Amino acid sequence: MRFRWRRAGGGDSGPTLWRQPPALVGYFLATEIIAAALTIVFALLVQPGGAEWRQFLVLGGLALLQAEASRTIERVRKIHVNMISVWGFAGAVVLPWSLVGVLIMVAEVHLWVRVWRGMGNRPAYRVVFSTAMFMLSAFAGTGVLRAGNGVLSYYGWSGEGGKAMVIALAALTFLVVNSAMVFVAASLHRRPEARLVSRAEYTLEAATLCLGALAGVAAAHSAFYVALVVPPVLVLHREVLVKQFEDLAVIDHKTGLLNVAAWYDRARRQLARAVRDGTSFGVLMIDLDHFKRVNDTFGHLAGDEVLKAIARLLENEIRKHDSAGRFGGEEFAVLVPDSSRPEILAIAERLRSRITELALAVPTDTGPHTVANLSASIGVTIYPAGGTTLEQLLLCADRGVYTAKSNGRNQVVVYPQVQYN
């Protein structure tokens, strides 16, 4: 699993290592030094045999073959799952410690040279850190694997079930260590949204580790069996890209909320259910007040961070079956299904209040600054009082926003009802 280097809006935190926060630079260097030192120590302590070198060449060759076959996908893939974990974990199963580290370095350097170097968003220092982080995760998994096998040998447990459990525990250790290191990097980078890894990404990472375990077991028997792992890896890699395209079709790339088309589609389906069942639902239009001042004062990158913070706030404050979307600029919409008027108004007022409490550290040319004293004008309309078509409902909610701004901003206005205080 890789750290989410790029900002959701396409920006970047800086092309050089020294533009990162000092604590993050120290974390980078410490991780890289430890990974390099351990590899050297392992190489001095254990000399690989001929069979292990052959297994290394087989796994390394297949890693490069898979990378070459998926170069086009890798260039556009944005889900932060590392397919090299298939071969890295396979190495952890059958190779000595030092060759595990070398295998990962070879695979990562190959990807940087053949894919990432010309893309502009993967400078060398980032690849070095990701490689070191991945190596330490693999070393942790290798350590658990060796310790588990030692326990099995000590007690004379030679069944395949015990070996499979040890491999599963090693894979879990790999995943936990990798996730923890990503979380630390995100925290030091002051990127709270980068700490969050979706369930789909964890599932994909677990799948790659399972394939790695199978590749490792196969490598212990024959190179021909290992080659059978390559087609599933390529298919999995392509499915990652398909999932990414599906998400892009419905998600606003800057905030992660529903885009306009997806929100409209969900609202139309809710309207059809309300007409059929005779239920009520609400539409909230949320427009940030004086947002242009944020862009003019702190810059557009800071403005993007504010929009993403508002998006996270909406997702945290609305209910699971509500739907939040971004309509463009600083305007958001929330669909509140199967709710009474008091419930809808309570949600709107809670969102307005939470926005006023938001204080956010944003990047600027002169360093981090805090954006506070934000507010929003919220227009609310309720079906069927606000209209019987989606267009009528949106016009009423928008009229509520206009009225709120005319009355001084930072308030909730129901239209065509009276102002809500």
C-alpha positions as CSV (number, residue, x, y, z in Angstrom):
1,M,0.0,0.0,0.0
2,R,1.5,3.3,-1.0
3,F,1.2,6.7,0.6
4,R,-1.2,9.1,-1.1
5,W,1.3,11.6,-2.4
6,R,-0.9,13.7,-4.6
7,R,-3.5,16.0,-3.4
8,A,-7.1,15.2,-4.4
9,G,-7.3,18.3,-6.5
10,G,-4.2,17.4,-8.5
11,G,-1.8,19.6,-6.6
12,D,1.5,18.6,-5.1
13,S,3.3,19.2,-1.9
14,G,6.6,20.0,-3.6
15,P,9.0,18.4,-6.0
16,T,12.0,18.1,-3.6
17,L,12.5,16.3,-0.3
18,W,13.5,19.5,1.5
19,R,10.2,21.2,0.9
20,Q,8.4,18.6,3.1
21,P,7.8,19.3,6.8
22,P,11.0,18.7,8.8
23,A,9.5,15.8,10.8
24,L,8.5,14.1,7.6
25,V,12.0,14.5,6.2
26,G,13.4,12.9,9.3
27,Y,10.9,10.0,9.0
28,F,11.9,9.5,5.4
29,L,15.6,9.4,6.2
30,A,15.2,7.2,9.2
31,T,13.1,4.7,7.3
32,E,15.5,4.5,4.4
33,I,18.6,4.2,6.7
34,I,17.0,1.4,8.7
35,A,15.9,-0.5,5.5
36,A,19.4,-0.2,4.0
37,A,21.2,-1.1,7.2
38,L,19.1,-4.2,7.7
39,T,19.7,-5.4,4.2
40,I,23.4,-5.0,4.6
41,V,23.4,-6.8,8.0
42,F,21.3,-9.7,6.6
43,A,23.6,-10.0,3.6
44,L,26.6,-10.3,6.0
45,L,24.9,-12.8,8.2
46,V,23.4,-15.2,5.7
47,Q,24.9,-16.2,2.3
48,P,22.2,-17.3,-0.2
49,G,22.7,-20.7,-1.7
50,G,22.4,-21.7,-5.4
51,A,18.7,-22.7,-5.1
52,E,17.8,-19.4,-3.4
53,W,19.5,-17.4,-6.2
54,R,17.6,-19.3,-8.8
55,Q,14.3,-18.6,-6.9
56,F,15.4,-14.9,-6.7
57,L,15.9,-14.8,-10.5
58,V,12.6,-16.4,-11.2
59,L,10.6,-14.1,-8.9
60,G,12.5,-11.0,-10.1
61,G,12.1,-11.9,-13.7
62,L,8.4,-12.5,-13.3
63,A,8.1,-9.2,-11.4
64,L,9.7,-7.3,-14.2
65,L,7.6,-9.2,-16.8
66,Q,4.4,-8.3,-15.0
67,A,5.4,-4.7,-14.7
68,E,6.2,-4.5,-18.4
69,A,2.9,-6.1,-19.3
70,S,1.0,-3.5,-17.1
71,R,2.9,-0.3,-17.9
72,T,-0.1,1.4,-19.5
73,I,-2.3,0.6,-16.5
74,E,0.3,1.7,-14.0
75,R,0.6,5.1,-15.7
76,V,-3.1,6.0,-15.0
77,R,-3.8,3.9,-11.9
78,K,-4.6,6.0,-8.8
79,I,-5.7,3.3,-6.3
80,H,-2.9,3.1,-3.8
81,V,-2.2,-0.7,-3.9
82,N,1.3,-2.0,-4.7
83,M,1.2,-5.0,-7.0
84,I,4.9,-5.6,-6.3
85,S,3.7,-7.0,-3.0
86,V,2.9,-10.2,-4.9
87,W,6.5,-10.8,-5.7
88,G,7.9,-9.2,-2.5
89,F,5.8,-11.4,-0.3
90,A,6.6,-14.4,-2.4
91,G,10.2,-13.6,-1.8
92,A,9.5,-13.4,2.0
93,V,8.2,-17.0,1.8
94,V,11.2,-18.6,0.2
95,L,14.2,-16.2,0.1
96,P,16.7,-15.2,2.8
97,W,16.3,-11.7,4.3
98,S,18.8,-9.9,2.1
99,L,17.4,-11.2,-1.2
100,V,13.9,-10.1,-0.1
101,G,15.2,-6.5,0.2
102,V,17.1,-6.7,-3.1
103,L,14.1,-8.1,-4.9
104,I,11.9,-5.2,-3.8
105,M,14.5,-2.7,-4.7
106,V,14.9,-4.1,-8.2
107,A,11.2,-4.2,-8.8
108,E,10.6,-0.6,-7.6
109,V,13.6,0.9,-9.5
110,H,12.4,-0.8,-12.6
111,L,8.9,0.7,-12.2
112,W,10.4,4.2,-11.7
113,V,12.7,3.9,-14.7
114,R,10.1,2.5,-17.0
115,V,6.9,4.2,-15.8
116,W,7.1,6.9,-13.2
117,R,10.2,8.9,-14.0
118,G,8.6,10.9,-16.8
119,M,5.3,11.4,-15.1
120,G,6.3,14.3,-12.9
121,N,4.5,13.1,-9.7
122,R,6.9,10.4,-8.6
123,P,10.4,12.0,-8.0
124,A,13.2,9.8,-7.0
125,Y,13.0,10.6,-3.2
126,R,9.4,9.4,-3.1
127,V,10.2,6.1,-4.8
128,V,13.2,5.6,-2.4
129,F,10.9,6.1,0.6
130,S,8.1,3.9,-0.7
131,T,10.7,1.2,-1.5
132,A,12.2,1.4,2.0
133,M,8.7,1.3,3.6
134,F,7.8,-1.7,1.6
135,M,11.1,-3.4,2.5
136,L,10.5,-2.9,6.2
137,S,7.0,-4.3,5.9
138,A,8.4,-7.3,4.0
139,F,11.1,-7.8,6.7
140,A,8.4,-7.8,9.4
141,G,6.4,-10.4,7.5
142,T,9.6,-12.5,7.0
143,G,10.4,-12.3,10.7
144,V,7.0,-13.6,11.6
145,L,7.2,-16.3,9.0
146,R,10.6,-17.5,10.2
147,A,9.5,-17.4,13.9
148,G,6.3,-19.3,13.1
149,N,8.2,-22.0,11.2
150,G,10.6,-22.3,14.1
151,V,7.7,-22.8,16.5
152,L,6.2,-25.5,14.2
153,S,9.6,-27.2,14.0
154,Y,10.2,-27.1,17.7
155,Y,6.9,-28.8,18.5
156,G,7.1,-31.2,15.6
157,W,4.0,-29.8,13.8
158,S,4.6,-30.6,10.2
159,G,1.1,-30.4,8.8
160,E,0.2,-28.1,5.9
161,G,-2.5,-26.4,8.0
162,G,0.0,-25.0,10.4
163,K,2.3,-23.8,7.7
164,A,-0.7,-22.0,6.0
165,M,-1.6,-20.3,9.3
166,V,2.0,-19.0,9.7
167,I,1.9,-17.6,6.1
168,A,-1.4,-16.0,6.8
169,L,-0.1,-14.4,10.0
170,A,3.0,-13.2,8.1
171,A,0.8,-11.6,5.5
172,L,-1.3,-9.9,8.1
173,T,1.9,-8.6,9.8
174,F,3.0,-7.2,6.4
175,L,-0.3,-5.4,5.9
176,V,-0.5,-4.0,9.5
177,V,3.1,-2.7,9.4
178,N,2.7,-1.2,6.0
179,S,-0.6,0.5,7.0
180,A,0.9,1.9,10.2
181,M,3.9,3.4,8.3
182,V,1.5,5.0,5.8
183,F,-0.6,6.5,8.6
184,V,2.6,7.9,10.3
185,A,3.7,9.5,7.0
186,A,0.2,11.0,6.4
187,S,0.2,12.4,9.9
188,L,3.6,14.0,9.6
189,H,2.6,15.3,6.1
190,R,-0.4,17.0,7.7
191,R,-2.7,15.1,5.3
192,P,-5.5,13.7,7.5
193,E,-7.5,12.5,4.4
194,A,-4.4,10.4,3.3
195,R,-4.6,8.4,6.5
196,L,-7.9,6.9,5.4
197,V,-7.7,3.7,3.3
198,S,-10.8,2.4,1.7
199,R,-12.1,-1.1,2.3
200,A,-11.6,-1.8,-1.4
201,E,-7.9,-0.9,-1.1
202,Y,-7.4,-3.2,1.9
203,T,-9.2,-6.0,0.0
204,L,-7.0,-5.5,-3.0
205,E,-3.9,-5.5,-0.9
206,A,-5.0,-8.7,0.9
207,A,-5.6,-10.3,-2.5
208,T,-2.1,-9.4,-3.7
209,L,-0.6,-10.9,-0.5
210,C,-2.6,-14.1,-1.1
211,L,-1.2,-14.3,-4.6
212,G,2.2,-13.7,-3.2
213,A,1.9,-16.5,-0.7
214,L,0.8,-18.9,-3.5
215,A,3.7,-17.7,-5.7
216,G,6.2,-18.3,-2.8
217,V,4.9,-21.8,-2.2
218,A,5.0,-22.5,-5.9
219,A,8.6,-21.1,-6.1
220,A,9.7,-23.7,-3.6
221,H,8.7,-26.4,-6.0
222,S,9.1,-25.2,-9.6
223,A,9.5,-22.1,-11.6
224,F,6.8,-23.3,-13.9
225,Y,4.2,-23.2,-11.2
226,V,5.2,-19.6,-10.3
227,A,4.5,-18.5,-13.8
228,L,0.8,-19.4,-13.3
229,V,0.5,-16.5,-10.9
230,V,1.2,-13.9,-13.6
231,P,-2.1,-14.0,-15.4
232,P,-4.2,-13.5,-12.2
233,V,-2.0,-10.6,-11.2
234,L,-2.5,-8.9,-14.6
235,V,-6.3,-9.5,-14.4
236,L,-6.3,-8.0,-10.8
237,H,-4.3,-5.0,-12.0
238,R,-6.8,-4.4,-14.8
239,E,-9.7,-4.7,-12.4
240,V,-8.2,-2.0,-10.2
241,L,-8.2,0.3,-13.2
242,V,-11.8,-0.6,-14.1
243,K,-12.8,0.2,-10.5
244,Q,-11.0,3.5,-10.7
245,F,-12.9,4.4,-13.9
246,E,-16.2,3.5,-12.3
247,D,-15.5,5.8,-9.4
248,L,-14.5,8.6,-11.6
249,A,-17.9,8.4,-13.4
250,V,-19.7,9.3,-10.1
251,I,-17.2,11.0,-7.9
252,D,-16.1,14.7,-7.8
253,H,-12.3,14.4,-8.2
254,K,-11.6,17.3,-5.8
255,T,-13.7,16.4,-2.8
256,G,-14.6,12.8,-3.2
257,L,-18.3,13.5,-2.9
258,L,-20.8,12.6,-5.6
259,N,-20.5,14.7,-8.7
260,V,-23.5,16.5,-10.2
261,A,-24.6,13.8,-12.5
262,A,-24.5,11.1,-9.8
263,W,-26.3,13.3,-7.3
264,Y,-29.0,14.1,-9.8
265,D,-29.5,10.4,-10.5
266,R,-29.8,9.5,-6.9
267,A,-32.2,12.4,-6.3
268,R,-34.4,11.3,-9.2
269,R,-34.6,7.8,-7.8
270,Q,-35.5,9.2,-4.4
271,L,-38.2,11.4,-6.0
272,A,-39.7,8.3,-7.7
273,R,-39.8,6.4,-4.4
274,A,-41.4,9.4,-2.6
275,V,-44.1,9.7,-5.3
276,R,-44.8,5.9,-5.1
277,D,-44.8,5.6,-1.3
278,G,-46.2,9.0,-0.4
279,T,-43.1,9.9,1.7
280,S,-41.2,13.1,2.2
281,F,-37.6,14.1,1.7
282,G,-35.5,17.2,1.8
283,V,-33.0,18.9,-0.4
284,L,-30.3,21.1,1.1
285,M,-28.2,23.6,-1.0
286,I,-25.1,24.7,0.8
287,D,-23.1,27.7,-0.4
288,L,-20.0,28.9,1.5
289,D,-20.0,32.5,2.4
290,H,-17.2,34.8,1.1
291,F,-15.2,31.8,-0.2
292,K,-13.5,34.1,-2.7
293,R,-11.7,35.7,0.2
294,V,-10.0,32.4,1.0
295,N,-8.7,32.0,-2.5
296,D,-7.6,35.6,-2.7
297,T,-5.9,35.6,0.7
298,F,-4.3,32.2,0.9
299,G,-4.3,30.9,-2.7
300,H,-6.3,28.3,-4.7
301,L,-4.5,25.3,-3.1
302,A,-5.7,26.5,0.3
303,G,-9.1,27.0,-1.2
304,D,-9.0,23.4,-2.4
305,E,-8.1,22.2,1.1
306,V,-11.1,24.1,2.5
307,L,-13.4,22.4,0.0
308,K,-12.1,19.0,0.9
309,A,-12.5,19.8,4.6
310,I,-16.1,20.8,4.0
311,A,-16.7,17.6,2.1
312,R,-15.3,15.5,5.0
313,L,-17.5,17.5,7.4
314,L,-20.6,16.7,5.3
315,E,-19.8,13.0,5.2
316,N,-19.2,12.9,8.9
317,E,-22.4,14.8,9.9
318,I,-25.0,13.5,7.6
319,R,-26.6,10.1,8.1
320,K,-25.5,6.9,6.3
321,H,-28.4,6.9,3.8
322,D,-28.2,10.7,3.0
323,S,-26.3,11.7,-0.1
324,A,-23.9,14.7,-0.4
325,G,-22.6,16.0,-3.7
326,R,-20.6,18.9,-5.0
327,F,-22.3,21.1,-7.6
328,G,-19.2,23.1,-8.5
329,G,-17.2,25.9,-7.0
330,E,-18.2,26.3,-3.3
331,E,-21.7,24.9,-3.7
332,F,-22.8,21.6,-2.2
333,A,-26.1,19.7,-2.1
334,V,-27.4,17.1,0.4
335,L,-30.3,14.8,-0.2
336,V,-32.1,13.8,3.0
337,P,-34.5,10.9,2.2
338,D,-37.5,9.6,4.2
339,S,-37.4,12.4,6.8
340,S,-39.8,14.8,8.5
341,R,-39.5,18.5,8.4
342,P,-38.0,18.8,11.9
343,E,-35.4,16.1,11.1
344,I,-34.4,17.8,7.8
345,L,-34.1,21.2,9.5
346,A,-32.1,19.8,12.4
347,I,-29.5,18.3,9.9
348,A,-29.3,21.6,8.0
349,E,-28.7,23.6,11.3
350,R,-26.1,21.1,12.5
351,L,-24.2,21.4,9.3
352,R,-24.3,25.2,9.4
353,S,-23.1,25.2,13.0
354,R,-20.3,22.7,12.3
355,I,-19.0,24.8,9.4
356,T,-18.7,27.8,11.7
357,E,-16.6,25.7,14.1
358,L,-14.1,24.6,11.4
359,A,-10.5,25.7,11.8
360,L,-8.2,24.3,9.1
361,A,-4.4,24.5,8.6
362,V,-3.8,25.2,4.9
363,P,-0.6,25.4,2.8
364,T,0.5,28.8,1.5
365,D,3.7,30.2,-0.1
366,T,4.8,31.5,3.3
367,G,4.0,28.3,5.2
368,P,0.9,26.8,6.9
369,H,-1.9,29.2,7.9
370,T,-5.2,28.6,9.7
371,V,-8.4,29.3,8.0
372,A,-11.3,29.9,10.4
373,N,-14.5,31.9,10.8
374,L,-16.1,30.1,7.8
375,S,-19.8,30.1,7.4
376,A,-22.4,28.9,4.9
377,S,-25.8,29.9,3.6
378,I,-28.1,26.9,3.4
379,G,-31.3,26.7,1.5
380,V,-33.8,23.9,2.3
381,T,-36.8,22.7,0.5
382,I,-39.0,19.7,1.3
383,Y,-41.0,17.5,-1.0
384,P,-43.8,17.9,-1.9
385,A,-44.2,21.4,-0.5
386,G,-41.3,22.7,-2.5
387,G,-42.4,21.1,-5.8
388,T,-43.2,17.8,-7.5
389,T,-40.2,17.7,-9.9
390,L,-36.5,17.7,-9.1
391,E,-36.1,20.9,-11.0
392,Q,-38.7,22.7,-8.9
393,L,-37.1,21.4,-5.7
394,L,-33.7,22.6,-6.7
395,L,-35.0,26.0,-7.7
396,C,-36.7,26.4,-4.3
397,A,-33.5,25.3,-2.4
398,D,-31.5,27.7,-4.5
399,R,-34.0,30.5,-3.7
400,G,-33.5,29.6,0.0
401,V,-29.7,30.1,-0.4
402,Y,-30.3,33.5,-2.1
403,T,-32.6,34.6,0.7
404,A,-30.1,33.5,3.3
405,K,-27.4,35.5,1.7
406,S,-29.7,38.6,1.3
407,N,-30.5,38.3,5.0
408,G,-26.9,38.4,6.2
409,R,-25.6,34.9,5.4
410,N,-24.7,32.1,7.9
411,Q,-28.2,30.9,8.3
412,V,-30.7,28.2,7.2
413,V,-33.7,29.3,5.1
414,V,-36.6,27.1,4.1
415,Y,-38.3,27.9,0.9
416,P,-41.2,28.3,0.4
417,Q,-41.6,28.2,4.2
418,V,-40.6,31.0,6.6
419,Q,-37.0,31.5,7.7
420,Y,-35.8,29.0,10.3
421,N,-33.8,30.4,13.2
